[in-house]
Amino acid sequence: ETGDGIFAGWLELALLFPNRQSQIPAWSQGNPNHPAVRSGFLQLLRDDRFRTEISPMDETAPIAVLLPRDERYKTAVLAIYEGIRFAHAANAKTRDRELLLLDSGTDTEQFLGALNAAIDRGASLIIGPLLREQIPAIEEFNRARPPILALNQPPEDAFLPQGVISFALSPEQDARATAERMLLDGHQRAVVFHANDRNGKRGRDAFVHEYTLLGGTVVGQSAFEPNQTDFSQQLRRLLDVRSPNDGPFIPEIRSDIDAIFISANARQLNLIVPQLDFFGADQLSRFSLGLTWAGRNNPEQDMDKNGTIIPTEPMLLSETRGPDDPMRQAYEQALITTKQPRLFAFGADALTAGTQLTALADNQVIDGLTGRLTLSVNGVIERTPVFGQFIAGRVKPAIDPRTGRLPSTVIDYNQRARDRQVAEQKVRGALYGQDPMLPAHASPVSNLSTP
């Protein structure tokens, strides 16, 4: 709202700096006479991208992958490594380079041993560690080492070590992207419903920060316990549910919101969405996180999430985009070799990004299997996802709002009565173990009919 153009320019630059460095060159071109440009300050920011220098890599030397062989991480590690192998074989510049797989263990000593082994074998790029607790140990490692691409973020109380790049499928990146998407869709006022656990709070905090920073208003928030199944108390308060005192339960929700952000996992979202519909929020646009979908279309499993829009990886939408989609081959390979195609895409992009760090440092963008990848000034590879929507239990590409056609989670009004009956049956079964075909008066769920 300020009329001071220079001050407004500083504010815009401050908004771009944390997570949108790829947009700074465009800002610079649009503000050629701004003091940040004329003084060289902007160039200083770009030159110190991630507190290190990326030295030219030997493109014939081995690539070392440091992953734990612990049984607890077996499924995830297999998916990541299969993705790395796929990208390694698909790229003519990497397929002739030796790919070393070393056990990074689960503690600092084991990881440092694997790091030493990788250097002894002449690796010019190291991908790993996967465990966030092992990342700070790199700061104390006193041997000369090649670039390291960590497959996680450091712990919350630790900095990213010098010379290390971080790449992760974090709920924070998903939440920030969702906040921006909601505002692009025209949703200016929202409520937040989140799990009272670490991931739920991480998603909530990142969403609220980004949404309000970009001009949205969070009207209300509410938390639920991770193992909770009945959300009626919280949803009634959060949505300000009202119903006539007499007659059937015909709920109405507050009119000062146009969307809800749900920071939850897949199981929780399955339970929440039918209860949203039951309490009158079937016309309320709902958004959640990418981790609510396994990456494989399973209508029977995901039917209850219908209408929800989520950030996701482009590769995972290739099935619904058709056989000619350029990422279809990678997706089919992921389905064959792993149970977690999302982590397959993550592994593939890790190798692609690791072998193109110089290009990323020069502000180039990589169109990866997980999204558009850019390198921030603090050494983090930022991922811009695409968006999908649960429709009939399948995740299909959501329409881009910039085309002028807004995606909608609104249910056809003519179907509302039947949908409400289905939602009521599901709620009754989930909360009370009641036969969903029994009439409402035969179940404790009839208590939900009172205001």
GUPA-102114 format. One record per residue (C-alpha): residue number from 1; y, x, z. Coordinates in pm, 1 decimal. Layout:
! GUPA-102114
+-----+----------+----------+----------+
: num :        y :        x :        z :
+-----+----------+----------+----------+
: NUM :        Y :        X :        Z :
...
+-----+----------+----------+----------+
***
This chain:
! GUPA-102114
+-----+----------+----------+----------+
: num :        y :        x :        z :
+-----+----------+----------+----------+
:   1 :      0.0 :      0.0 :      0.0 :
:   2 :    229.3 :    300.0 :     30.6 :
:   3 :    504.0 :    338.7 :   -225.7 :
:   4 :    500.5 :    715.6 :   -187.4 :
:   5 :    304.7 :    839.3 :   -490.0 :
:   6 :    243.3 :   1188.1 :   -351.6 :
:   7 :    115.1 :   1053.3 :    -21.7 :
:   8 :   -103.4 :    800.0 :   -205.4 :
:   9 :   -246.8 :   1088.7 :   -409.3 :
:  10 :   -340.7 :   1276.7 :    -93.1 :
:  11 :   -513.8 :    964.1 :     38.9 :
:  12 :   -711.5 :    923.9 :   -282.9 :
:  13 :   -817.6 :   1288.6 :   -272.3 :
:  14 :   -927.0 :   1250.1 :     90.6 :
:  15 :  -1143.8 :    952.1 :     -5.2 :
:  16 :  -1309.8 :   1143.6 :   -290.2 :
:  17 :  -1369.2 :   1467.6 :   -103.9 :
:  18 :  -1662.3 :   1383.0 :    130.9 :
:  19 :  -1906.3 :   1218.9 :   -110.5 :
:  20 :  -1746.4 :   1188.9 :   -455.1 :
:  21 :  -1667.2 :   1542.5 :   -565.8 :
:  22 :  -1779.6 :   1463.6 :   -919.5 :
:  23 :  -1475.4 :   1233.0 :   -951.2 :
:  24 :  -1222.0 :   1496.5 :   -841.3 :
:  25 :  -1174.3 :   1645.5 :  -1193.3 :
:  26 :  -1080.0 :   1299.3 :  -1321.9 :
:  27 :   -837.4 :   1259.9 :  -1029.4 :
:  28 :   -685.7 :   1596.8 :  -1117.3 :
:  29 :   -632.2 :   1492.9 :  -1480.1 :
:  30 :   -466.4 :   1173.7 :  -1366.1 :
:  31 :   -239.0 :   1354.3 :  -1120.2 :
:  32 :   -139.1 :   1676.2 :  -1303.9 :
:  33 :    190.4 :   1714.4 :  -1114.4 :
:  34 :     53.5 :   1648.6 :   -766.8 :
:  35 :    107.3 :   1936.5 :   -518.3 :
:  36 :   -269.5 :   1964.1 :   -465.5 :
:  37 :   -305.1 :   2051.8 :   -834.8 :
:  38 :      8.6 :   2261.9 :   -889.0 :
:  39 :    -39.4 :   2473.6 :   -574.6 :
:  40 :   -398.5 :   2567.4 :   -652.1 :
:  41 :   -524.0 :   2386.8 :   -340.8 :
:  42 :   -760.8 :   2171.5 :   -544.6 :
:  43 :   -911.8 :   2476.4 :   -711.4 :
:  44 :   -962.9 :   2632.5 :   -369.8 :
:  45 :  -1168.4 :   2329.1 :   -266.6 :
:  46 :  -1380.3 :   2348.4 :   -577.2 :
:  47 :  -1435.3 :   2723.2 :   -553.9 :
:  48 :  -1581.7 :   2693.7 :   -202.0 :
:  49 :  -1830.1 :   2426.5 :   -302.2 :
:  50 :  -2102.5 :   2494.3 :    -50.2 :
:  51 :  -1997.7 :   2806.7 :    141.4 :
:  52 :  -2211.4 :   3037.8 :    -65.9 :
:  53 :  -2253.5 :   3193.8 :   -406.5 :
:  54 :  -2530.8 :   3101.5 :   -643.1 :
:  55 :  -2646.7 :   3420.3 :   -802.9 :
:  56 :  -2806.1 :   3406.9 :  -1149.0 :
:  57 :  -3177.5 :   3341.3 :  -1115.0 :
:  58 :  -3455.6 :   3524.1 :  -1291.5 :
:  59 :  -3587.6 :   3249.1 :  -1516.9 :
:  60 :  -3926.0 :   3420.1 :  -1545.1 :
:  61 :  -3988.6 :   3473.1 :  -1172.1 :
:  62 :  -4206.8 :   3239.6 :   -962.7 :
:  63 :  -4081.5 :   2921.3 :   -801.3 :
:  64 :  -4202.3 :   2883.9 :   -443.2 :
:  65 :  -4264.7 :   2541.6 :   -288.3 :
:  66 :  -4284.9 :   2541.0 :     92.4 :
:  67 :  -4448.4 :   2222.3 :    224.1 :
:  68 :  -4649.6 :   2146.2 :    539.7 :
:  69 :  -5024.8 :   2102.4 :    500.3 :
:  70 :  -5043.9 :   1908.7 :    824.0 :
:  71 :  -5251.7 :   1588.6 :    798.0 :
:  72 :  -4958.4 :   1378.4 :    923.8 :
:  73 :  -4759.4 :   1455.4 :    609.7 :
:  74 :  -5046.1 :   1458.5 :    360.8 :
:  75 :  -4949.8 :   1149.7 :    158.5 :
:  76 :  -4580.7 :   1237.9 :    135.2 :
:  77 :  -4646.4 :   1603.7 :     53.3 :
:  78 :  -4893.2 :   1512.0 :   -221.4 :
:  79 :  -4640.3 :   1277.1 :   -383.7 :
:  80 :  -4359.2 :   1534.1 :   -370.0 :
:  81 :  -4574.7 :   1814.5 :   -504.7 :
:  82 :  -4714.7 :   1602.3 :   -788.1 :
:  83 :  -4356.7 :   1525.2 :   -887.9 :
:  84 :  -4269.1 :   1895.5 :   -880.7 :
:  85 :  -4573.5 :   1975.5 :  -1096.2 :
:  86 :  -4478.6 :   1703.9 :  -1343.9 :
:  87 :  -4123.2 :   1836.1 :  -1385.3 :
:  88 :  -4250.8 :   2194.0 :  -1401.2 :
:  89 :  -4485.3 :   2113.7 :  -1690.4 :
:  90 :  -4236.7 :   1888.2 :  -1871.6 :
:  91 :  -3961.3 :   2151.3 :  -1891.9 :
:  92 :  -4009.3 :   2423.2 :  -2152.8 :
:  93 :  -3794.2 :   2660.3 :  -1944.9 :
:  94 :  -4013.8 :   2632.9 :  -1635.5 :
:  95 :  -4369.2 :   2565.8 :  -1751.8 :
:  96 :  -4446.1 :   2935.5 :  -1797.3 :
:  97 :  -4315.6 :   3030.2 :  -1453.0 :
:  98 :  -4568.4 :   3059.7 :  -1173.1 :
:  99 :  -4553.1 :   2776.5 :   -920.5 :
: 100 :  -4640.8 :   2895.3 :   -568.9 :
: 101 :  -4741.1 :   2641.3 :   -304.7 :
: 102 :  -4715.3 :   2783.4 :     47.0 :
: 103 :  -4788.8 :   2616.7 :    380.1 :
: 104 :  -4462.2 :   2587.4 :    576.0 :
: 105 :  -4638.9 :   2451.9 :    884.9 :
: 106 :  -4463.9 :   2233.6 :   1136.5 :
: 107 :  -4271.9 :   2485.8 :   1348.0 :
: 108 :  -4010.3 :   2754.7 :   1290.6 :
: 109 :  -4249.1 :   3050.7 :   1309.0 :
: 110 :  -4481.7 :   2909.1 :   1044.5 :
: 111 :  -4192.4 :   2826.9 :    814.5 :
: 112 :  -4040.1 :   3176.0 :    842.8 :
: 113 :  -4382.3 :   3322.6 :    765.0 :
: 114 :  -4402.0 :   3115.7 :    446.4 :
: 115 :  -4045.1 :   3214.6 :    356.3 :
: 116 :  -4132.5 :   3584.3 :    392.8 :
: 117 :  -4443.1 :   3535.5 :    180.0 :
: 118 :  -4240.6 :   3367.0 :    -94.6 :
: 119 :  -3992.4 :   3654.8 :   -105.6 :
: 120 :  -4271.9 :   3912.4 :   -103.3 :
: 121 :  -4417.7 :   3745.3 :   -412.6 :
: 122 :  -4086.7 :   3766.5 :   -598.3 :
: 123 :  -3979.0 :   3401.2 :   -593.8 :
: 124 :  -3634.1 :   3344.3 :   -746.2 :
: 125 :  -3609.5 :   2986.4 :   -616.1 :
: 126 :  -3746.5 :   2832.2 :   -298.0 :
: 127 :  -3797.0 :   2456.1 :   -263.7 :
: 128 :  -3838.1 :   2354.2 :    100.2 :
: 129 :  -3866.6 :   2312.1 :    391.9 :
: 130 :  -3940.1 :   1941.1 :    418.8 :
: 131 :  -3901.8 :   1914.5 :    797.9 :
: 132 :  -3540.3 :   1898.0 :    906.3 :
: 133 :  -3603.2 :   2086.1 :   1231.6 :
: 134 :  -3698.7 :   2397.8 :   1031.7 :
: 135 :  -3373.7 :   2416.7 :    832.8 :
: 136 :  -3152.0 :   2582.0 :   1100.6 :
: 137 :  -3397.1 :   2874.4 :   1125.9 :
: 138 :  -3279.1 :   2994.6 :    783.8 :
: 139 :  -2944.2 :   3092.7 :    941.1 :
: 140 :  -3118.6 :   3364.5 :   1145.2 :
: 141 :  -3330.5 :   3493.4 :    856.5 :
: 142 :  -3197.4 :   3843.6 :    785.1 :
: 143 :  -3375.0 :   3927.7 :    458.7 :
: 144 :  -3207.1 :   3893.8 :    121.2 :
: 145 :  -3328.5 :   3567.4 :    -22.4 :
: 146 :  -3294.1 :   3356.9 :   -337.6 :
: 147 :  -3134.5 :   3010.8 :   -339.1 :
: 148 :  -3311.1 :   2762.4 :   -112.0 :
: 149 :  -3327.2 :   2390.7 :   -185.2 :
: 150 :  -3414.7 :   2213.2 :    141.9 :
: 151 :  -3586.4 :   1877.4 :    101.1 :
: 152 :  -3405.5 :   1722.3 :    395.0 :
: 153 :  -3083.2 :   1725.7 :    591.2 :
: 154 :  -3038.8 :   1950.9 :    894.6 :
: 155 :  -3053.5 :   1785.2 :   1238.4 :
: 156 :  -2744.3 :   1590.9 :   1331.4 :
: 157 :  -2621.3 :   1862.2 :   1569.1 :
: 158 :  -2672.5 :   2149.5 :   1320.6 :
: 159 :  -2485.8 :   2277.5 :   1016.7 :
: 160 :  -2641.5 :   2350.0 :    680.2 :
: 161 :  -2709.0 :   2726.8 :    675.1 :
: 162 :  -2510.8 :   2938.9 :    433.4 :
: 163 :  -2673.8 :   2962.6 :     92.7 :
: 164 :  -2888.8 :   2652.3 :    141.5 :
: 165 :  -2862.5 :   2335.8 :    -68.5 :
: 166 :  -2973.5 :   2003.9 :     81.5 :
: 167 :  -3144.6 :   1730.6 :   -120.2 :
: 168 :  -3276.4 :   1420.1 :     56.3 :
: 169 :  -3352.7 :   1053.3 :      0.7 :
: 170 :  -3139.0 :    954.7 :    297.9 :
: 171 :  -3055.4 :    603.6 :    418.1 :
: 172 :  -2693.6 :    721.8 :    446.5 :
: 173 :  -2662.1 :    780.0 :     71.7 :
: 174 :  -2824.5 :    443.3 :      1.9 :
: 175 :  -2592.7 :    268.4 :    246.6 :
: 176 :  -2278.5 :    427.6 :    103.0 :
: 177 :  -2380.2 :    333.8 :   -250.0 :
: 178 :  -2453.0 :    -21.8 :   -137.1 :
: 179 :  -2111.3 :    -53.7 :     26.3 :
: 180 :  -1944.4 :     45.7 :   -299.1 :
: 181 :  -2167.2 :   -188.0 :   -498.2 :
: 182 :  -2089.7 :   -484.1 :   -272.3 :
: 183 :  -1718.0 :   -432.4 :   -321.1 :
: 184 :  -1762.2 :   -399.8 :   -697.8 :
: 185 :  -1941.0 :   -733.6 :   -683.1 :
: 186 :  -1636.7 :   -883.3 :   -513.5 :
: 187 :  -1784.6 :   -909.5 :   -163.1 :
: 188 :  -1486.8 :   -825.4 :     58.8 :
: 189 :  -1611.1 :   -963.4 :    392.0 :
: 190 :  -1960.3 :   -900.9 :    524.5 :
: 191 :  -2179.0 :   -906.1 :    832.3 :
: 192 :  -2429.7 :   -634.9 :    924.3 :
: 193 :  -2780.6 :   -693.8 :   1061.8 :
: 194 :  -2964.5 :   -375.8 :   1158.3 :
: 195 :  -3277.4 :   -251.1 :   1329.4 :
: 196 :  -3216.1 :    -96.6 :   1669.2 :
: 197 :  -3384.3 :    230.8 :   1574.5 :
: 198 :  -3278.3 :    563.3 :   1424.8 :
: 199 :  -3298.1 :    467.4 :   1056.8 :
: 200 :  -3145.2 :    126.1 :   1117.1 :
: 201 :  -2847.1 :    278.6 :   1295.8 :
: 202 :  -2806.9 :    552.1 :   1035.3 :
: 203 :  -2788.4 :    292.8 :    760.6 :
: 204 :  -2549.7 :     76.2 :    963.2 :
: 205 :  -2310.2 :    358.4 :   1049.6 :
: 206 :  -2291.5 :    491.4 :    693.3 :
: 207 :  -2243.0 :    143.9 :    548.7 :
: 208 :  -1972.9 :     37.6 :    793.5 :
: 209 :  -1782.1 :    363.8 :    747.7 :
: 210 :  -1789.5 :    349.4 :    367.1 :
: 211 :  -1733.6 :    -25.9 :    338.0 :
: 212 :  -1427.5 :    -27.8 :    561.0 :
: 213 :  -1295.2 :    295.0 :    410.2 :
: 214 :  -1299.8 :    132.7 :     66.1 :
: 215 :  -1122.0 :   -179.0 :    187.7 :
: 216 :  -1399.2 :   -415.5 :    299.1 :
: 217 :  -1401.0 :   -600.4 :    630.0 :
: 218 :  -1705.4 :   -610.3 :    857.7 :
: 219 :  -1671.0 :   -948.3 :   1028.7 :
: 220 :  -1965.4 :   -908.0 :   1263.8 :
: 221 :  -2268.7 :   -697.2 :   1355.1 :
: 222 :  -2596.8 :   -766.2 :   1530.2 :
: 223 :  -2904.3 :   -558.0 :   1614.0 :
: 224 :  -3271.2 :   -651.0 :   1642.8 :
: 225 :  -3561.8 :   -464.8 :   1796.6 :
: 226 :  -3792.6 :   -284.1 :   1548.0 :
: 227 :  -4102.5 :   -491.7 :   1633.2 :
: 228 :  -3920.2 :   -823.6 :   1657.6 :
: 229 :  -4039.8 :  -1120.4 :   1451.2 :
: 230 :  -3813.9 :  -1404.6 :   1568.1 :
: 231 :  -3451.7 :  -1337.3 :   1470.2 :
: 232 :  -3323.0 :  -1689.0 :   1538.3 :
: 233 :  -3105.8 :  -1599.0 :   1835.9 :
: 234 :  -2927.8 :  -1311.4 :   1662.3 :
: 235 :  -2891.9 :  -1491.9 :   1327.5 :
: 236 :  -2749.7 :  -1803.7 :   1490.0 :
: 237 :  -2476.1 :  -1597.6 :   1653.8 :
: 238 :  -2413.1 :  -1363.2 :   1360.9 :
: 239 :  -2390.8 :  -1643.7 :   1105.1 :
: 240 :  -2236.2 :  -1897.3 :   1345.1 :
: 241 :  -2503.2 :  -2151.1 :   1245.1 :
: 242 :  -2405.4 :  -2515.0 :   1293.7 :
: 243 :  -2595.5 :  -2839.8 :   1237.8 :
: 244 :  -2529.9 :  -3209.7 :   1304.5 :
: 245 :  -2644.3 :  -3320.4 :   1648.9 :
: 246 :  -2829.6 :  -3615.0 :   1500.1 :
: 247 :  -3078.0 :  -3624.7 :   1218.8 :
: 248 :  -3260.9 :  -3345.9 :   1038.0 :
: 249 :  -3174.2 :  -2979.8 :   1074.7 :
: 250 :  -2922.5 :  -2913.7 :    794.6 :
: 251 :  -2760.5 :  -2584.6 :    890.6 :
: 252 :  -2424.7 :  -2453.1 :    779.0 :
: 253 :  -2305.9 :  -2095.9 :    828.0 :
: 254 :  -1962.4 :  -1947.7 :    875.8 :
: 255 :  -1733.2 :  -1962.8 :    573.5 :
: 256 :  -1546.9 :  -1635.7 :    629.1 :
: 257 :  -1818.8 :  -1406.5 :    484.5 :
: 258 :  -1962.8 :  -1358.3 :    137.3 :
: 259 :  -2246.7 :  -1109.0 :    195.4 :
: 260 :  -2482.7 :   -960.1 :    451.6 :
: 261 :  -2602.9 :   -599.2 :    470.0 :
: 262 :  -2947.7 :   -557.3 :    626.7 :
: 263 :  -3040.2 :   -209.1 :    748.8 :
: 264 :  -3414.9 :   -249.7 :    789.1 :
: 265 :  -3752.2 :   -137.3 :    658.9 :
: 266 :  -3985.9 :   -324.4 :    424.2 :
: 267 :  -4181.0 :   -510.6 :    692.7 :
: 268 :  -3866.0 :   -620.1 :    873.3 :
: 269 :  -3698.3 :   -741.8 :    554.8 :
: 270 :  -4005.7 :   -951.6 :    474.0 :
: 271 :  -3951.5 :  -1139.0 :    799.4 :
: 272 :  -3571.8 :  -1157.8 :    793.4 :
: 273 :  -3509.3 :  -1308.0 :    448.4 :
: 274 :  -3707.6 :  -1634.1 :    500.3 :
: 275 :  -3527.0 :  -1684.9 :    829.9 :
: 276 :  -3191.2 :  -1627.0 :    659.6 :
: 277 :  -3283.1 :  -1903.2 :    414.5 :
: 278 :  -3399.1 :  -2130.7 :    693.9 :
: 279 :  -3070.8 :  -2095.4 :    881.4 :
: 280 :  -2857.9 :  -2191.3 :    583.0 :
: 281 :  -2784.8 :  -1846.6 :    437.0 :
: 282 :  -2978.2 :  -1907.1 :    115.6 :
: 283 :  -2645.7 :  -1898.1 :    -74.5 :
: 284 :  -2532.7 :  -1575.8 :     95.6 :
: 285 :  -2565.4 :  -1256.4 :   -110.0 :
: 286 :  -2791.5 :  -1012.8 :     72.4 :
: 287 :  -2817.8 :   -636.6 :     30.5 :
: 288 :  -3048.2 :   -380.6 :    190.1 :
: 289 :  -3180.3 :    -22.8 :    155.7 :
: 290 :  -3412.6 :    138.3 :    -98.0 :
: 291 :  -3677.0 :    205.9 :    166.3 :
: 292 :  -3752.4 :   -168.4 :    174.2 :
: 293 :  -3950.0 :   -127.1 :   -149.3 :
: 294 :  -4253.9 :     93.6 :   -201.4 :
: 295 :  -4170.5 :    150.9 :   -568.4 :
: 296 :  -4469.6 :    -43.9 :   -701.9 :
: 297 :  -4422.0 :   -406.0 :   -804.7 :
: 298 :  -4636.7 :   -619.6 :   -576.5 :
: 299 :  -4527.0 :   -986.2 :   -598.3 :
: 300 :  -4765.3 :  -1101.2 :   -326.6 :
: 301 :  -4626.0 :   -842.1 :    -84.3 :
: 302 :  -4257.0 :   -870.3 :   -175.8 :
: 303 :  -4214.9 :  -1239.9 :   -251.0 :
: 304 :  -4036.6 :  -1303.3 :     78.9 :
: 305 :  -3758.9 :  -1054.5 :    -10.5 :
: 306 :  -3640.1 :  -1260.9 :   -306.7 :
: 307 :  -3272.2 :  -1236.4 :   -391.2 :
: 308 :  -3211.2 :   -910.3 :   -204.2 :
: 309 :  -3030.6 :   -636.7 :   -394.7 :
: 310 :  -3124.3 :   -276.4 :   -313.7 :
: 311 :  -3030.1 :     71.6 :   -432.8 :
: 312 :  -3325.6 :    238.5 :   -599.1 :
: 313 :  -3436.6 :    514.6 :   -833.4 :
: 314 :  -3405.2 :    464.8 :  -1211.6 :
: 315 :  -3765.7 :    576.6 :  -1263.4 :
: 316 :  -3894.5 :    291.6 :  -1047.9 :
: 317 :  -3728.5 :     32.5 :  -1271.1 :
: 318 :  -3881.0 :    170.5 :  -1589.8 :
: 319 :  -4175.2 :    -71.2 :  -1572.9 :
: 320 :  -3951.2 :   -376.9 :  -1602.6 :
: 321 :  -3731.1 :   -210.1 :  -1865.1 :
: 322 :  -4023.5 :   -185.4 :  -2106.2 :
: 323 :  -4254.1 :     74.8 :  -2265.0 :
: 324 :  -3972.0 :    251.3 :  -2452.2 :
: 325 :  -3786.6 :    348.5 :  -2135.7 :
: 326 :  -3750.8 :    730.9 :  -2128.8 :
: 327 :  -3870.6 :    743.9 :  -1767.5 :
: 328 :  -4178.6 :    530.3 :  -1826.4 :
: 329 :  -4410.2 :    830.6 :  -1871.6 :
: 330 :  -4301.3 :    979.6 :  -1540.0 :
: 331 :  -4348.6 :    644.9 :  -1366.3 :
: 332 :  -4698.8 :    596.7 :  -1505.0 :
: 333 :  -4791.4 :    948.3 :  -1397.8 :
: 334 :  -4659.3 :    873.2 :  -1050.3 :
: 335 :  -4872.1 :    559.4 :  -1024.2 :
: 336 :  -5181.3 :    753.4 :  -1129.4 :
: 337 :  -5140.8 :   1050.3 :   -896.8 :
: 338 :  -4968.7 :    918.5 :   -582.7 :
: 339 :  -4924.1 :    624.2 :   -349.7 :
: 340 :  -4550.7 :    689.4 :   -318.1 :
: 341 :  -4382.3 :    698.4 :   -660.6 :
: 342 :  -4040.1 :    723.8 :   -495.3 :
: 343 :  -4134.4 :   1061.5 :   -346.6 :
: 344 :  -4285.8 :   1166.3 :   -680.8 :
: 345 :  -3943.4 :   1113.9 :   -840.5 :
: 346 :  -3785.1 :   1300.7 :   -550.8 :
: 347 :  -4012.1 :   1601.1 :   -605.6 :
: 348 :  -3947.0 :   1603.4 :   -979.0 :
: 349 :  -3570.4 :   1596.4 :   -926.1 :
: 350 :  -3594.2 :   1869.8 :   -663.9 :
: 351 :  -3739.8 :   2110.4 :   -918.7 :
: 352 :  -3496.8 :   1998.6 :  -1189.8 :
: 353 :  -3195.3 :   2038.8 :   -960.1 :
: 354 :  -3320.8 :   2367.4 :   -818.7 :
: 355 :  -3347.9 :   2523.4 :  -1163.1 :
: 356 :  -3001.3 :   2393.8 :  -1260.8 :
: 357 :  -2797.6 :   2486.2 :   -952.9 :
: 358 :  -2547.5 :   2683.2 :  -1159.5 :
: 359 :  -2480.1 :   2379.9 :  -1377.7 :
: 360 :  -2439.8 :   2158.7 :  -1070.9 :
: 361 :  -2196.7 :   2410.7 :   -922.4 :
: 362 :  -1991.9 :   2382.8 :  -1242.5 :
: 363 :  -1947.5 :   2008.3 :  -1178.8 :
: 364 :  -2212.8 :   1902.9 :  -1427.9 :
: 365 :  -2411.5 :   1586.7 :  -1362.6 :
: 366 :  -2789.7 :   1560.8 :  -1386.7 :
: 367 :  -2939.2 :   1225.3 :  -1483.5 :
: 368 :  -3251.5 :   1247.3 :  -1273.0 :
: 369 :  -3545.2 :   1022.0 :  -1194.4 :
: 370 :  -3383.9 :    934.7 :   -859.1 :
: 371 :  -3031.4 :    879.3 :   -994.9 :
: 372 :  -2724.9 :   1074.3 :  -1106.1 :
: 373 :  -2714.4 :   1403.9 :   -917.1 :
: 374 :  -2398.8 :   1599.5 :   -829.9 :
: 375 :  -2333.5 :   1888.5 :   -592.5 :
: 376 :  -2081.3 :   1834.8 :   -314.9 :
: 377 :  -1852.7 :   2099.5 :   -167.0 :
: 378 :  -2062.9 :   2111.0 :    149.5 :
: 379 :  -2385.7 :   2201.8 :    -27.7 :
: 380 :  -2540.1 :   1855.0 :    -46.5 :
: 381 :  -2684.9 :   1712.6 :   -367.3 :
: 382 :  -2541.8 :   1362.8 :   -378.8 :
: 383 :  -2749.9 :   1096.9 :   -550.1 :
: 384 :  -2600.0 :    790.2 :   -715.1 :
: 385 :  -2878.5 :    530.7 :   -738.3 :
: 386 :  -2913.8 :    229.6 :   -962.6 :
: 387 :  -2959.6 :   -121.5 :   -824.8 :
: 388 :  -3247.6 :   -363.3 :   -844.9 :
: 389 :  -3302.5 :   -714.6 :   -719.8 :
: 390 :  -3615.3 :   -883.0 :   -585.2 :
: 391 :  -3691.4 :  -1167.7 :   -824.5 :
: 392 :  -4021.2 :  -1355.7 :   -790.6 :
: 393 :  -4152.3 :  -1067.4 :   -579.7 :
: 394 :  -4069.1 :   -801.7 :   -840.0 :
: 395 :  -3773.8 :   -562.0 :   -841.7 :
: 396 :  -3579.9 :   -596.0 :  -1165.5 :
: 397 :  -3261.2 :   -417.4 :  -1273.9 :
: 398 :  -2954.3 :   -582.9 :  -1124.3 :
: 399 :  -2675.4 :   -658.9 :  -1367.7 :
: 400 :  -2391.7 :   -408.5 :  -1353.6 :
: 401 :  -2080.5 :   -586.0 :  -1221.2 :
: 402 :  -1862.1 :   -374.2 :  -1446.6 :
: 403 :  -1999.7 :   -565.8 :  -1744.9 :
: 404 :  -1825.4 :   -874.9 :  -1614.0 :
: 405 :  -2150.4 :  -1047.7 :  -1517.8 :
: 406 :  -2193.3 :  -1038.8 :  -1144.0 :
: 407 :  -2543.7 :  -1025.4 :   -995.6 :
: 408 :  -2617.3 :  -1317.8 :   -771.0 :
: 409 :  -2861.1 :  -1391.8 :   -493.4 :
: 410 :  -2771.4 :  -1761.2 :   -506.0 :
: 411 :  -3068.2 :  -1993.0 :   -526.9 :
: 412 :  -3063.3 :  -2280.5 :   -775.4 :
: 413 :  -2920.7 :  -2579.0 :   -589.7 :
: 414 :  -3185.1 :  -2809.5 :   -733.9 :
: 415 :  -3451.7 :  -2591.8 :   -573.4 :
: 416 :  -3283.1 :  -2577.3 :   -234.0 :
: 417 :  -3479.0 :  -2855.5 :    -64.0 :
: 418 :  -3815.5 :  -2716.1 :   -171.7 :
: 419 :  -3712.4 :  -2359.8 :    -84.3 :
: 420 :  -3599.0 :  -2469.6 :    261.4 :
: 421 :  -3935.7 :  -2636.5 :    321.9 :
: 422 :  -4117.4 :  -2315.7 :    218.9 :
: 423 :  -3888.3 :  -2107.6 :    441.1 :
: 424 :  -3951.0 :  -2337.7 :    736.2 :
: 425 :  -4326.3 :  -2309.5 :    688.3 :
: 426 :  -4308.0 :  -1929.4 :    676.5 :
: 427 :  -4089.5 :  -1913.7 :    985.7 :
: 428 :  -4326.0 :  -2145.1 :   1170.6 :
: 429 :  -4623.9 :  -1930.9 :   1079.7 :
: 430 :  -4449.9 :  -1599.6 :   1157.3 :
: 431 :  -4310.3 :  -1704.5 :   1492.8 :
: 432 :  -4586.8 :  -1917.1 :   1636.7 :
: 433 :  -4902.6 :  -1853.6 :   1438.8 :
: 434 :  -4889.6 :  -2223.4 :   1346.7 :
: 435 :  -5070.2 :  -2365.5 :   1046.2 :
: 436 :  -4779.6 :  -2384.3 :    800.0 :
: 437 :  -4905.2 :  -2717.2 :    662.6 :
: 438 :  -4862.4 :  -2897.1 :    996.9 :
: 439 :  -4551.2 :  -3113.5 :   1034.6 :
: 440 :  -4259.8 :  -2960.0 :   1225.3 :
: 441 :  -4304.9 :  -3190.2 :   1528.9 :
: 442 :  -4652.2 :  -3045.7 :   1584.3 :
: 443 :  -4517.8 :  -2696.3 :   1641.0 :
: 444 :  -4274.9 :  -2528.3 :   1882.4 :
: 445 :  -4068.8 :  -2447.2 :   1573.5 :
: 446 :  -3924.9 :  -2797.5 :   1612.0 :
: 447 :  -3697.3 :  -2643.2 :   1874.4 :
: 448 :  -3513.3 :  -2481.2 :   1583.4 :
: 449 :  -3393.5 :  -2825.1 :   1479.2 :
: 450 :  -3150.9 :  -2851.0 :   1770.6 :
: 451 :  -2803.4 :  -2698.9 :   1743.3 :
+-----+----------+----------+----------+
***
